[in-house]
Amino acid sequence: MDTLILQAGPHAISPVVLPDADAGPMLVARRRSFPAGARIDAHQHVRGQFLFAAAGTMLVRTPGHAWLVPPSRALWIPAGTEHAIDAYGGLDMRTLYLNAASAETLPRGCVVLEVTALLRELIMRMTSPESLDGTEAIALIGRLAVLEIGRLQSCALQLPMPASPDLLGLCERVLKNPARVDGEPVSASSRSLYRRFRAETGLSYVQWRKQACLLHAVRLLGAGQPVTQVALDLGYESPSAFSTMFRRSLGVTPRAFSPRHTKT
């Protein structure tokens, strides 16, 4: 059996016990709510996990990566992938656990996905209290949800993370507030550290920090901050310059991540 192991403390909740990868229903739906600052320690499942943020934002860490999951987006986590979750703001987490057959056509690695309006309604229906009755209608909704998941587009909301403790510590400090960290991780003479950073992440430190700032902007937008304020916080001279960078990086405007937009 697969058990979700949670951190002990004031935000701990009872474990979730799931069927084996191929036993039981094709899809198991769960709803969990967490206060701001809640953390779920590293764990894994025998089933693939479609992790959806109905409200709030999650930072999910897997070996070698960090993934930002803003409102109305989801992270696909293949079976057996170790991951830990941090909640930014009040988090309304809706999760679909897929059996092996249902997950066959989905990516072999983690990926943040753009959730369609149809899939959002299906997830909300399956995870609402009045829906947990095992009816035939819910089974049909589940099959439709699996088909819709296979059609979703990916969203580049991930960061590669280094393995070396010193470089990882630097990255953790940046992630706490990318807009307030000095641009240079080491002295200019320490070229070997720059080479190590690129070797371990595939990015230069400047490229990595730029992506960290982008994810930070998405988190602020998802929390309801105005585009102008986010642009100023990140050091842009104008909202238009920030919006141009944002669209070039993610293919959408910053308003696509505002709470009002994601609920329509």
Backbone as CSV, one residue per row, in Angstrom:
resi,resn,N_x,N_y,N_z,CA_x,CA_y,CA_z,C_x,C_y,C_z
1,MET,0.842,-1.187,0.000,0.000,0.000,0.000,0.884,1.245,0.000
2,ASP,0.336,2.337,-0.525,1.098,3.575,-0.645,0.599,4.573,0.378
3,THR,1.491,5.093,1.203,1.099,6.039,2.243,1.834,7.352,2.038
4,LEU,1.104,8.466,2.136,1.695,9.779,2.067,2.162,10.146,3.466
5,ILE,3.471,10.376,3.648,4.043,10.640,4.954,4.176,12.147,5.128
6,LEU,3.591,12.682,6.197,3.587,14.114,6.426,4.482,14.478,7.598
7,GLN,4.970,15.707,7.570,5.806,16.214,8.655,4.988,16.316,9.935
8,ALA,5.583,15.890,11.030,4.924,16.040,12.322,4.883,17.512,12.700
9,GLY,3.878,17.914,13.467,3.781,19.303,13.894,2.368,19.815,13.770
10,PRO,2.175,21.136,13.914,0.825,21.687,13.946,0.067,21.538,12.639
11,HIS,0.768,21.353,11.515,0.091,21.241,10.235,0.000,19.800,9.757
12,ALA,0.339,18.836,10.609,0.282,17.437,10.196,-1.162,16.996,10.043
13,ILE,-1.412,16.092,9.094,-2.733,15.524,8.900,-2.598,14.015,8.809
14,SER,-3.713,13.317,8.835,-3.677,11.865,8.780,-3.158,11.396,7.437
15,PRO,-2.484,10.237,7.374,-1.945,9.735,6.111,-3.036,9.424,5.104
16,VAL,-2.640,9.426,3.842,-3.523,9.022,2.757,-3.098,7.646,2.293
17,VAL,-3.970,6.679,2.369,-3.664,5.325,1.929,-4.320,5.106,0.569
18,LEU,-3.517,4.688,-0.394,-3.984,4.515,-1.767,-3.871,3.062,-2.195
19,PRO,-4.618,2.691,-3.249,-4.441,1.355,-3.808,-3.063,1.211,-4.441
20,ASP,-2.650,-0.034,-4.684,-1.423,-0.260,-5.426,-1.564,0.317,-6.835
21,ALA,-0.434,0.342,-7.558,-0.407,1.004,-8.864,-1.472,0.473,-9.809
22,ASP,-1.735,-0.832,-9.790,-2.685,-1.408,-10.734,-3.940,-1.938,-10.067
23,ALA,-4.023,-1.829,-8.751,-5.200,-2.336,-8.047,-6.202,-1.212,-7.834
24,GLY,-7.459,-1.583,-7.641,-8.470,-0.590,-7.328,-8.856,0.245,-8.536
25,PRO,-9.486,1.405,-8.306,-9.970,2.249,-9.405,-8.838,2.850,-10.212
26,MET,-9.156,3.262,-11.449,-8.153,3.868,-12.306,-7.695,5.219,-11.763
27,LEU,-8.539,5.864,-10.989,-8.226,7.197,-10.490,-8.783,7.358,-9.082
28,VAL,-7.956,7.926,-8.193,-8.389,8.240,-6.832,-8.243,9.746,-6.644
29,ALA,-9.310,10.430,-6.215,-9.301,11.880,-6.047,-9.256,12.226,-4.566
30,ARG,-8.443,13.221,-4.228,-8.315,13.672,-2.850,-8.278,15.195,-2.792
31,ARG,-8.783,15.743,-1.695,-8.700,17.181,-1.444,-8.044,17.419,-0.091
32,ARG,-7.069,18.346,-0.055,-6.396,18.705,1.193,-6.219,20.228,1.234
33,SER,-6.401,20.811,2.394,-6.185,22.243,2.585,-5.057,22.447,3.582
34,PHE,-4.194,23.444,3.312,-3.048,23.730,4.171,-2.955,25.232,4.402
35,PRO,-2.542,25.647,5.586,-2.305,27.068,5.829,-0.995,27.512,5.204
36,ALA,-0.821,28.829,5.095,0.435,29.365,4.564,1.607,28.862,5.403
37,GLY,2.667,28.475,4.730,3.866,28.009,5.410,3.893,26.531,5.715
38,ALA,2.819,25.826,5.423,2.794,24.383,5.670,3.809,23.679,4.767
39,ARG,4.331,22.572,5.259,5.325,21.812,4.493,5.025,20.329,4.595
40,ILE,5.101,19.644,3.478,4.988,18.193,3.428,6.380,17.659,3.101
41,ASP,6.936,16.872,3.987,8.292,16.362,3.795,8.361,15.386,2.621
42,ALA,9.582,15.068,2.238,9.820,14.216,1.070,9.134,12.859,1.230
43,HIS,8.467,12.444,0.176,7.753,11.169,0.149,7.572,10.769,-1.311
44,GLN,6.993,9.608,-1.557,6.724,9.154,-2.922,5.491,8.260,-2.917
45,HIS,4.945,8.024,-4.116,3.747,7.206,-4.273,3.993,6.111,-5.308
46,VAL,3.272,5.016,-5.189,3.346,3.981,-6.209,2.460,4.333,-7.398
47,ARG,1.600,5.326,-7.238,0.781,5.818,-8.348,1.301,7.181,-8.808
48,GLY,1.094,7.482,-10.088,1.386,8.814,-10.580,0.436,9.817,-9.942
49,GLN,0.920,11.027,-9.689,0.152,12.041,-8.970,-0.012,13.285,-9.831
50,PHE,-1.274,13.669,-10.048,-1.599,14.910,-10.733,-1.961,15.909,-9.641
51,LEU,-1.028,16.814,-9.342,-1.123,17.702,-8.191,-1.607,19.072,-8.659
52,PHE,-2.816,19.452,-8.245,-3.496,20.643,-8.769,-3.689,21.666,-7.653
53,ALA,-3.404,22.936,-7.969,-3.616,24.024,-7.018,-4.899,24.759,-7.383
54,ALA,-6.006,24.436,-6.691,-7.252,25.159,-6.931,-7.133,26.593,-6.433
55,ALA,-6.381,26.790,-5.362,-6.066,28.113,-4.835,-4.749,28.006,-4.092
56,GLY,-3.991,29.091,-4.084,-2.680,29.056,-3.458,-1.617,28.551,-4.429
57,THR,-0.390,28.608,-3.987,0.755,28.218,-4.818,1.622,27.225,-4.060
58,MET,2.162,26.256,-4.780,3.055,25.258,-4.205,4.442,25.352,-4.834
59,LEU,5.458,25.137,-4.016,6.799,24.887,-4.527,7.097,23.427,-4.237
60,VAL,7.261,22.649,-5.286,7.482,21.211,-5.153,8.935,20.913,-5.515
61,ARG,9.612,20.210,-4.640,11.014,19.862,-4.864,11.135,18.374,-5.163
62,THR,11.810,18.064,-6.248,12.153,16.702,-6.604,13.678,16.640,-6.725
63,PRO,14.264,15.457,-6.754,15.726,15.390,-6.890,16.210,16.156,-8.121
64,GLY,16.981,17.215,-7.885,17.560,17.976,-8.984,16.702,19.095,-9.529
65,HIS,15.475,19.290,-9.012,14.610,20.335,-9.560,13.705,20.935,-8.491
66,ALA,13.262,22.165,-8.763,12.186,22.800,-8.003,11.120,23.212,-9.010
67,TRP,9.849,22.999,-8.666,8.726,23.245,-9.574,7.729,24.169,-8.903
68,LEU,7.361,25.257,-9.573,6.353,26.165,-9.039,5.001,25.800,-9.636
69,VAL,4.002,25.642,-8.762,2.650,25.278,-9.204,1.697,26.375,-8.731
70,PRO,1.421,27.375,-9.574,0.524,28.466,-9.187,-0.938,28.060,-9.324
71,PRO,-1.868,28.935,-8.941,-3.293,28.579,-9.010,-3.727,28.134,-10.404
72,SER,-4.550,27.093,-10.429,-5.116,26.541,-11.657,-4.059,25.971,-12.600
73,ARG,-2.885,25.642,-12.065,-1.907,24.837,-12.785,-1.742,23.535,-12.015
74,ALA,-1.019,22.612,-12.599,-0.839,21.314,-11.953,0.562,20.798,-12.246
75,LEU,1.031,19.923,-11.394,2.308,19.243,-11.614,2.036,17.757,-11.752
76,TRP,2.500,17.189,-12.855,2.442,15.744,-13.024,3.696,15.144,-12.398
77,ILE,3.515,14.210,-11.468,4.618,13.560,-10.765,4.521,12.065,-11.036
78,PRO,5.394,11.502,-11.847,5.329,10.063,-12.127,5.475,9.213,-10.867
79,ALA,4.964,8.015,-10.918,5.032,7.092,-9.784,6.485,6.893,-9.348
80,GLY,6.688,6.832,-8.033,8.003,6.574,-7.489,8.918,7.774,-7.398
81,THR,8.440,8.970,-7.773,9.270,10.170,-7.730,9.208,10.800,-6.339
82,GLU,10.337,10.928,-5.689,10.368,11.570,-4.373,10.115,13.065,-4.528
83,HIS,9.281,13.618,-3.658,8.977,15.041,-3.739,8.555,15.581,-2.382
84,ALA,8.834,16.866,-2.166,8.415,17.591,-0.971,7.663,18.829,-1.428
85,ILE,6.749,19.325,-0.585,5.855,20.417,-0.989,5.859,21.511,0.069
86,ASP,6.004,22.769,-0.380,5.844,23.947,0.473,4.652,24.747,-0.024
87,ALA,3.824,25.221,0.909,2.635,25.993,0.564,2.911,27.484,0.726
88,TYR,2.612,28.251,-0.336,2.659,29.710,-0.267,1.224,30.212,-0.185
89,GLY,0.878,30.874,0.880,-0.500,31.293,1.063,-1.362,30.101,1.427
90,GLY,-2.635,30.348,1.688,-3.551,29.249,1.954,-3.681,28.370,0.724
91,LEU,-3.459,27.078,0.873,-3.401,26.165,-0.267,-4.604,25.232,-0.275
92,ASP,-5.310,25.223,-1.391,-6.400,24.271,-1.628,-5.886,23.270,-2.650
93,MET,-5.392,22.135,-2.161,-4.752,21.126,-3.008,-5.756,20.056,-3.414
94,ARG,-5.887,19.832,-4.704,-6.713,18.755,-5.229,-5.785,17.796,-5.982
95,THR,-5.862,16.521,-5.670,-4.932,15.548,-6.228,-5.671,14.395,-6.871
96,LEU,-5.189,13.997,-8.049,-5.670,12.799,-8.730,-4.512,11.805,-8.779
97,TYR,-4.735,10.602,-8.265,-3.737,9.535,-8.312,-4.151,8.554,-9.405
98,LEU,-3.299,8.391,-10.426,-3.629,7.572,-11.587,-2.949,6.215,-11.497
99,ASN,-3.665,5.171,-11.898,-3.028,3.860,-11.941,-2.072,3.779,-13.130
100,ALA,-1.322,2.704,-13.212,-0.268,2.588,-14.219,-0.817,2.670,-15.639
101,ALA,-1.958,2.029,-15.888,-2.522,2.044,-17.239,-2.929,3.458,-17.645
102,SER,-3.518,4.220,-16.739,-3.963,5.577,-17.045,-2.785,6.521,-17.273
103,ALA,-1.631,6.219,-16.663,-0.468,7.097,-16.760,0.452,6.751,-17.926
104,GLU,0.124,5.735,-18.701,1.030,5.260,-19.752,1.377,6.332,-20.773
105,THR,0.410,7.183,-21.126,0.643,8.176,-22.186,1.166,9.500,-21.643
106,LEU,1.338,9.620,-20.343,1.793,10.873,-19.751,3.319,10.920,-19.699
107,PRO,3.898,12.119,-19.510,5.362,12.245,-19.525,6.044,11.348,-18.493
108,ARG,7.261,10.921,-18.813,8.033,10.068,-17.915,8.681,10.856,-16.793
109,GLY,8.725,12.181,-16.938,9.292,13.033,-15.902,8.275,14.048,-15.425
110,CYS,8.622,14.778,-14.371,7.718,15.806,-13.843,7.562,16.945,-14.846
111,VAL,6.395,17.564,-14.857,6.144,18.703,-15.730,4.966,19.498,-15.183
112,VAL,5.086,20.833,-15.206,3.970,21.702,-14.852,3.062,21.820,-16.071
113,LEU,1.764,21.699,-15.849,0.800,21.661,-16.946,-0.241,22.766,-16.802
114,GLU,-0.673,23.294,-17.950,-1.749,24.285,-17.997,-3.079,23.547,-17.931
115,VAL,-3.857,23.795,-16.898,-5.121,23.088,-16.704,-6.237,23.809,-17.442
116,THR,-6.964,23.075,-18.269,-8.070,23.668,-19.014,-9.265,23.912,-18.101
117,ALA,-10.176,24.777,-18.568,-11.390,25.055,-17.795,-12.204,23.778,-17.587
118,LEU,-12.242,22.930,-18.610,-12.987,21.673,-18.495,-12.389,20.794,-17.410
119,LEU,-11.060,20.612,-17.433,-10.431,19.735,-16.448,-10.583,20.302,-15.043
120,ARG,-10.485,21.613,-14.919,-10.662,22.220,-13.594,-12.036,21.868,-13.022
121,GLU,-13.065,21.964,-13.834,-14.410,21.650,-13.350,-14.546,20.166,-13.011
122,LEU,-13.912,19.323,-13.796,-13.950,17.884,-13.502,-13.268,17.579,-12.166
123,ILE,-12.108,18.196,-11.945,-11.390,17.977,-10.691,-12.202,18.484,-9.507
124,MET,-12.765,19.678,-9.642,-13.553,20.234,-8.543,-14.769,19.358,-8.246
125,ARG,-15.351,18.792,-9.284,-16.517,17.916,-9.092,-16.118,16.635,-8.355
126,MET,-15.006,16.041,-8.763,-14.589,14.784,-8.145,-14.132,14.952,-6.705
127,THR,-13.661,16.150,-6.352,-13.114,16.355,-5.014,-14.047,17.155,-4.106
128,SER,-15.273,17.400,-4.539,-16.239,18.088,-3.685,-16.895,17.066,-2.764
129,PRO,-17.276,17.464,-1.566,-17.792,16.504,-0.581,-18.971,15.684,-1.086
130,GLU,-19.869,16.298,-1.836,-21.050,15.568,-2.286,-20.738,14.560,-3.385
131,SER,-19.490,14.576,-3.899,-19.129,13.684,-5.002,-18.480,12.390,-4.532
132,LEU,-18.127,12.282,-3.271,-17.374,11.128,-2.792,-18.290,9.974,-2.428
133,ASP,-19.072,9.522,-3.386,-20.039,8.453,-3.117,-19.851,7.254,-4.032
134,GLY,-18.816,7.257,-4.859,-18.507,6.106,-5.693,-19.538,5.811,-6.761
135,THR,-20.265,6.802,-7.215,-21.310,6.581,-8.202,-20.712,6.369,-9.579
136,GLU,-21.545,5.831,-10.462,-21.106,5.614,-11.844,-20.768,6.930,-12.520
137,ALA,-21.484,8.003,-12.168,-21.215,9.306,-12.767,-19.800,9.770,-12.454
138,ILE,-19.346,9.555,-11.216,-17.995,9.960,-10.842,-16.959,9.146,-11.607
139,ALA,-17.222,7.862,-11.836,-16.306,7.025,-12.611,-16.184,7.549,-14.039
140,LEU,-17.300,7.977,-14.630,-17.265,8.535,-15.979,-16.493,9.848,-16.005
141,ILE,-16.704,10.676,-14.996,-15.966,11.933,-14.902,-14.468,11.654,-14.803
142,GLY,-14.103,10.628,-14.036,-12.697,10.272,-13.897,-12.070,9.868,-15.213
143,ARG,-12.780,9.083,-16.011,-12.239,8.675,-17.322,-12.072,9.886,-18.234
144,LEU,-13.032,10.804,-18.191,-12.919,12.015,-19.005,-11.733,12.861,-18.538
145,ALA,-11.523,12.925,-17.229,-10.398,13.693,-16.696,-9.065,13.125,-17.178
146,VAL,-8.925,11.805,-17.183,-7.685,11.179,-17.644,-7.426,11.528,-19.110
147,LEU,-8.459,11.495,-19.929,-8.300,11.875,-21.339,-7.883,13.332,-21.479
148,GLU,-8.479,14.201,-20.676,-8.166,15.623,-20.758,-6.744,15.907,-20.283
149,ILE,-6.283,15.196,-19.273,-4.906,15.379,-18.788,-3.905,15.103,-19.908
150,GLY,-4.188,14.120,-20.735,-3.289,13.775,-21.832,-3.183,14.840,-22.902
151,ARG,-4.077,15.848,-22.875,-4.080,16.904,-23.896,-3.442,18.200,-23.405
152,LEU,-3.010,18.257,-22.162,-2.561,19.521,-21.573,-1.209,19.971,-22.119
153,GLN,-1.040,21.290,-22.166,0.219,21.894,-22.584,1.116,22.127,-21.366
154,SER,2.422,22.013,-21.581,3.366,22.225,-20.487,3.633,23.707,-20.282
155,CYS,4.119,24.043,-19.106,4.427,25.420,-18.728,5.797,25.423,-18.062
156,ALA,6.708,26.285,-18.526,8.112,26.255,-18.078,8.263,26.936,-16.725
157,LEU,7.835,26.247,-15.679,7.901,26.804,-14.327,8.762,25.920,-13.428
158,GLN,9.961,25.582,-13.904,10.858,24.739,-13.134,12.249,25.343,-13.082
159,LEU,12.996,24.916,-12.063,14.380,25.330,-11.895,15.234,24.102,-11.640
160,PRO,16.337,23.935,-12.371,17.278,22.872,-11.997,18.000,23.278,-10.726
161,MET,18.245,22.304,-9.868,18.912,22.569,-8.590,20.233,21.811,-8.530
162,PRO,21.314,22.475,-8.071,22.614,21.799,-7.970,22.622,20.786,-6.836
163,ALA,23.580,19.888,-6.869,23.700,18.862,-5.838,24.697,19.238,-4.749
164,SER,25.728,20.014,-5.086,26.755,20.385,-4.107,26.145,21.229,-2.996
165,PRO,26.469,20.940,-1.736,25.866,21.670,-0.615,26.067,23.179,-0.679
166,ASP,27.262,23.646,-1.089,27.494,25.091,-1.109,26.654,25.771,-2.181
167,LEU,26.576,25.164,-3.370,25.769,25.748,-4.433,24.277,25.623,-4.130
168,LEU,23.887,24.510,-3.536,22.484,24.340,-3.164,22.078,25.367,-2.109
169,GLY,22.971,25.631,-1.148,22.676,26.644,-0.139,22.494,28.018,-0.755
170,LEU,23.318,28.347,-1.747,23.166,29.612,-2.459,21.795,29.693,-3.121
171,CYS,21.412,28.620,-3.803,20.138,28.613,-4.516,18.956,28.722,-3.552
172,GLU,19.062,28.080,-2.406,17.987,28.165,-1.416,17.828,29.601,-0.921
173,ARG,18.936,30.313,-0.740,18.857,31.714,-0.313,18.210,32.563,-1.386
174,VAL,18.524,32.285,-2.630,17.915,33.037,-3.723,16.416,32.788,-3.788
175,LEU,16.016,31.536,-3.622,14.605,31.197,-3.735,13.755,31.883,-2.667
176,LYS,14.343,32.202,-1.517,13.573,32.874,-0.468,13.122,34.249,-0.921
177,ASN,13.928,34.924,-1.705,13.542,36.221,-2.267,14.524,36.599,-3.359
178,PRO,14.286,36.164,-4.600,15.238,36.411,-5.684,15.527,37.887,-5.934
179,ALA,14.563,38.754,-5.658,14.747,40.173,-5.955,15.636,40.875,-4.937
180,ARG,15.982,40.207,-3.836,16.744,40.855,-2.777,18.125,40.248,-2.580
181,VAL,18.552,39.386,-3.487,19.847,38.713,-3.349,20.833,39.310,-4.332
182,ASP,22.058,39.541,-3.890,23.090,40.079,-4.777,23.310,39.147,-5.956
183,GLY,23.682,39.731,-7.083,23.792,38.964,-8.306,24.966,38.020,-8.366
184,GLU,26.017,38.245,-7.585,27.217,37.424,-7.668,27.248,36.388,-6.553
185,PRO,27.259,35.093,-6.867,27.306,34.077,-5.823,28.669,33.937,-5.177
186,VAL,29.730,34.241,-5.930,31.102,34.076,-5.432,31.943,35.206,-6.002
187,SER,33.168,35.322,-5.542,34.060,36.342,-6.075,34.400,36.028,-7.523
188,ALA,34.790,37.083,-8.235,35.067,36.930,-9.664,36.211,35.961,-9.926
189,SER,37.103,35.777,-8.957,38.245,34.889,-9.162,37.877,33.418,-9.004
190,SER,36.716,33.140,-8.451,36.342,31.739,-8.203,35.641,31.158,-9.422
191,ARG,36.336,31.110,-10.515,35.738,30.641,-11.762,35.326,29.178,-11.705
192,SER,36.016,28.401,-10.895,35.686,26.978,-10.815,34.268,26.771,-10.277
193,LEU,33.837,27.662,-9.364,32.483,27.533,-8.837,31.447,27.837,-9.902
194,TYR,31.722,28.814,-10.750,30.820,29.090,-11.858,30.735,27.900,-12.795
195,ARG,31.876,27.270,-13.063,31.885,26.105,-13.932,31.097,24.964,-13.291
196,ARG,31.263,24.780,-12.003,30.500,23.737,-11.300,29.003,24.014,-11.361
197,PHE,28.633,25.277,-11.205,27.212,25.629,-11.236,26.598,25.260,-12.582
198,ARG,27.291,25.599,-13.657,26.777,25.251,-14.987,26.770,23.746,-15.203
199,ALA,27.796,23.073,-14.709,27.875,21.625,-14.891,26.740,20.915,-14.160
200,GLU,26.353,21.437,-12.989,25.343,20.762,-12.182,23.915,21.154,-12.554
201,THR,23.728,22.332,-13.128,22.361,22.791,-13.442,22.081,22.915,-14.932
202,GLY,23.146,22.982,-15.755,22.950,23.207,-17.180,22.743,24.664,-17.528
203,LEU,22.777,25.557,-16.520,22.587,26.991,-16.729,23.735,27.757,-16.083
204,SER,24.006,28.949,-16.605,24.895,29.846,-15.882,24.144,30.374,-14.669
205,TYR,24.894,30.922,-13.710,24.223,31.453,-12.527,23.284,32.599,-12.907
206,VAL,23.693,33.438,-13.846,22.844,34.557,-14.275,21.550,34.033,-14.887
207,GLN,21.642,33.022,-15.740,20.434,32.441,-16.342,19.547,31.814,-15.280
208,TRP,20.156,31.118,-14.326,19.381,30.461,-13.272,18.644,31.484,-12.437
209,ARG,19.334,32.554,-12.046,18.704,33.570,-11.206,17.584,34.287,-11.960
210,LYS,17.757,34.486,-13.253,16.691,35.102,-14.053,15.442,34.229,-14.033
211,GLN,15.627,32.906,-14.138,14.483,32.000,-14.077,13.873,32.001,-12.675
212,ALA,14.713,32.088,-11.638,14.201,32.162,-10.270,13.357,33.415,-10.072
213,CYS,13.784,34.529,-10.642,13.002,35.768,-10.551,11.674,35.623,-11.284
214,LEU,11.677,34.920,-12.403,10.438,34.703,-13.144,9.451,33.890,-12.312
215,LEU,9.926,32.825,-11.681,9.050,32.023,-10.831,8.554,32.822,-9.635
216,HIS,9.418,33.673,-9.093,9.012,34.534,-7.984,7.893,35.484,-8.434
217,ALA,8.030,36.020,-9.645,6.990,36.904,-10.180,5.667,36.170,-10.325
218,VAL,5.706,34.937,-10.815,4.489,34.142,-10.958,3.838,33.919,-9.597
219,ARG,4.649,33.654,-8.579,4.104,33.441,-7.236,3.421,34.703,-6.717
220,LEU,4.049,35.866,-6.919,3.454,37.123,-6.468,2.163,37.429,-7.214
221,LEU,2.163,37.184,-8.512,0.957,37.411,-9.303,-0.166,36.489,-8.855
222,GLY,0.175,35.227,-8.567,-0.824,34.271,-8.112,-1.404,34.645,-6.763
223,ALA,-0.632,35.405,-5.962,-1.113,35.862,-4.660,-1.965,37.118,-4.776
224,GLY,-2.119,37.625,-5.992,-2.995,38.776,-6.205,-2.304,40.110,-6.284
225,GLN,-0.969,40.149,-6.292,-0.289,41.429,-6.388,-0.442,42.017,-7.790
226,PRO,-0.617,43.337,-7.912,-0.761,43.976,-9.228,0.509,43.825,-10.060
227,VAL,0.333,43.814,-11.359,1.469,43.671,-12.270,2.486,44.783,-12.048
228,THR,2.006,46.013,-11.870,2.920,47.144,-11.676,3.787,46.945,-10.445
229,GLN,3.196,46.484,-9.344,3.955,46.288,-8.119,4.991,45.181,-8.280
230,VAL,4.620,44.101,-8.950,5.562,43.002,-9.175,6.720,43.470,-10.031
231,ALA,6.424,44.235,-11.070,7.477,44.754,-11.939,8.462,45.612,-11.146
232,LEU,7.955,46.489,-10.291,8.827,47.352,-9.491,9.630,46.546,-8.484
233,ASP,8.996,45.548,-7.875,9.699,44.707,-6.900,10.884,43.989,-7.525
234,LEU,10.754,43.631,-8.801,11.821,42.902,-9.484,12.828,43.828,-10.160
235,GLY,12.647,45.153,-9.988,13.635,46.098,-10.504,13.411,46.574,-11.918
236,TYR,12.250,46.318,-12.497,11.967,46.794,-13.854,11.542,48.256,-13.809
237,GLU,11.948,49.006,-14.838,11.638,50.434,-14.874,10.178,50.703,-15.211
238,SER,9.542,49.758,-15.880,8.145,49.968,-16.269,7.431,48.629,-16.334
239,PRO,6.112,48.620,-16.129,5.345,47.379,-16.270,5.426,46.805,-17.680
240,SER,5.553,47.673,-18.675,5.607,47.177,-20.056,6.881,46.376,-20.308
241,ALA,8.003,46.824,-19.753,9.254,46.074,-19.909,9.151,44.717,-19.229
242,PHE,8.558,44.704,-18.044,8.348,43.439,-17.333,7.430,42.514,-18.121
243,SER,6.341,43.055,-18.662,5.382,42.239,-19.415,6.011,41.662,-20.676
244,THR,6.885,42.435,-21.315,7.568,41.947,-22.511,8.455,40.758,-22.173
245,MET,9.236,40.882,-21.082,10.078,39.775,-20.641,9.224,38.558,-20.288
246,PHE,8.132,38.786,-19.604,7.275,37.707,-19.135,6.673,36.950,-20.318
247,ARG,6.148,37.700,-21.282,5.548,37.051,-22.457,6.597,36.288,-23.254
248,ARG,7.800,36.854,-23.369,8.867,36.171,-24.109,9.250,34.861,-23.420
249,SER,9.206,34.835,-22.106,9.628,33.649,-21.355,8.559,32.583,-21.281
250,LEU,7.293,32.983,-21.068,6.226,32.015,-20.812,5.144,31.992,-21.885
251,GLY,5.188,32.922,-22.816,4.214,32.905,-23.907,2.858,33.492,-23.559
252,VAL,2.720,34.039,-22.350,1.464,34.665,-21.921,1.796,35.945,-21.179
253,THR,0.801,36.798,-20.967,1.011,38.018,-20.211,0.974,37.717,-18.713
254,PRO,1.500,38.605,-17.885,1.438,38.378,-16.430,0.020,38.200,-15.907
255,ARG,-0.952,38.835,-16.533,-2.334,38.739,-16.050,-2.890,37.321,-16.157
256,ALA,-2.255,36.485,-16.955,-2.710,35.094,-17.068,-2.548,34.338,-15.754
257,PHE,-1.725,34.868,-14.840,-1.501,34.194,-13.561,-2.208,34.886,-12.403
258,SER,-3.013,35.899,-12.678,-3.749,36.559,-11.607,-4.906,35.678,-11.163
259,PRO,-5.290,35.720,-9.873,-6.388,34.885,-9.391,-7.688,35.085,-10.171
260,ARG,-7.991,36.317,-10.539,-9.222,36.581,-11.281,-9.228,35.866,-12.614
261,HIS,-8.076,35.852,-13.293,-7.991,35.203,-14.600,-8.104,33.687,-14.472
262,THR,-7.443,33.106,-13.478,-7.388,31.648,-13.363,-8.709,31.042,-12.949
263,LYS,-9.641,31.834,-12.440,-10.937,31.292,-12.020,-11.993,31.375,-13.104
264,THR,-11.654,31.973,-14.239,-12.638,32.085,-15.313,-12.594,30.878,-16.201
